[in-house]
Each structure stands twice: as structure tokens, then as C-alpha cells.
């Protein structure tokens, strides 16, 4: 227990130092680069990173290498792991850089894009996003999870959502609320894009 407490304190201090350096550094840094820097500064191996977050090593390595852009659920999970607000880091970037990130995100993921509708902040527990999922797409291989609750409202199109072993299909105007610590993944089985309002409560 004492060893675990020391690790938590070390991670919190290292994450705070990195946050302060980031606030005074004008050099643009990708999300993946920031994750790698946080992980290495905290002395966390990729194996331990995978074990503690519940995501495969290959998936996490692809995030660090910038090969994929993480969905909202992963951003929240990593924020909690490192005791920092990743969205607040993103908020310090210029609008031009943010637009560039959105474009590259769509190119790399080609099926999933999101826009934050709420301002970031370490003490804020409610997050809202506008999420777009391209037609006939599905996130394969990885199911997402994070502490808290999640509410999804379909603004346009259809949505297929798997929560644990249960699968539901929502149409325009449909909604669902669930425990987001349960593994879940979204897909769009139709020929039209799906647009969602996703509200997440983080303890």
C-alpha cells in the first residue's frame, strides 16, 4: 500500500511539472508525444501502462506514435491515469492548431471525429461533445471504458452501441444512458453519417 501511495505521489508531481513546462512552451506537441512524455517521466513501462489502463500495448503505442487519434473515452481514461486534464492541454493550443488537429484526426481515424462543447478544467466533472461517425464504420479490436456515466443522444442518423454483452440500435432522436466503466464501442451500420451529442460525467 505504501509503495502504491509513493507511486501516486510521484506521478502527480511529475505530471504537474510537465503541465507547467507545457504552459510556458510555445512548441506545438502532438497528443501522442505528450502521452509518451508523461509516461516516461513517471517511469511507467508500456506493459504497466497497458495493464493499468486496460488497453492493448499496440493500441497505446499507436497513440504515442501518432498513428491514431484517441476517442473521447480514451482521452478521459488517460487523463485520470496521469492525474492531468488532457483537454486543458489541448485548450492551450491555437485555433489554427486545433483545426489542423481535427483535420489530421479525420484522416487518421477516417471514421470518428469529435468536437468539445464544454470548456476544459481539472475541477469540471461534466463534459459534452459533438461526435460524428462516418457511414458503415466500426471501431474494431478495442472497446472503450472510463469511470463515470455517459449519455448519448442521436442528432442525426443511426447508431449501434455495444455495452458489455448487450447491443442496442438507436435512431434519430434516440438516447441511452449507461455506466461508462463498462466496456463499450460505437458503430454506424448505415450509409449516412451519424451525429451524436455525448455527455460524460467524470467523478
Secondary structure, DSSP 4 states (H G I P E B T S, - for coil): -HHHHHHHHHHHHHHHHHHHHHHT--S---HHHHHHHHHHHTT--HHHHHHHH-S-HHHHHHHHTTSSPPPHHHHHHHHHHHTS-HHHHHHTS-HHHHHHHHHHHHHHHSSEEEEE-S---TT--EEEEEEEE-TTEE--S--B--SSEEEEEEEES-EEEEETTEEEEE-TT-EEEEETTS-EEEEE-SSS-EEEEEEEE--
